[in-house]
Amino acid sequence: MKVTRLAAENLQCFCGAPATLRDSSVIYGKSYGPAWVCSRWPECDGYVGCHPGTNKPLGNLADNRTRAARKQAHSAFDHLWKSKGIRRTDAYRWMQKVIGLTSEQAHIGIMSREQCETLLKHVLPVLRGETRLPGR
């Protein structure tokens, strides 16, 4: 599955509907800033937050299961490079290699649920000490 980042002005939901910039209070009941939300909300649960202080999406719109997988993968991946003394750029190169992504695709915010699960299958054994990163 080829996934690439999209410019905010062309952002579409996974269902094919356009995304609209809305206040995140429509999602959470409280404002945490802007979010890109499926124009079919709430029938479609696709949304993605924005980088702090901007309207720039953190990734692509995702459903609840994909958002949960991204959060889990991001947490484990960040723990990997921080706890193992690996430079962040080297960790991302490793991610590219084990999942087969380009540098543009190596962003957890645009990964599919399946890609996040694959990343976790590689990261968790390293965190548990069952395997080592190449070159370590």
Buried (B, 14 or more C-beta within 10 A) or exposed (E): EEBEBBEBEEBBBBBEBEBBBBBBEBBEEEEEBBBBBBBBBEEBBBBBBBEEEEEEBBBBBBBEEBBEBBEBBBEBBBBBBEEEEBEEEEBBBBBBEBBEBEEEBBBBBBBBBEBBEBBBEBBBEBBEEEEEBEEE
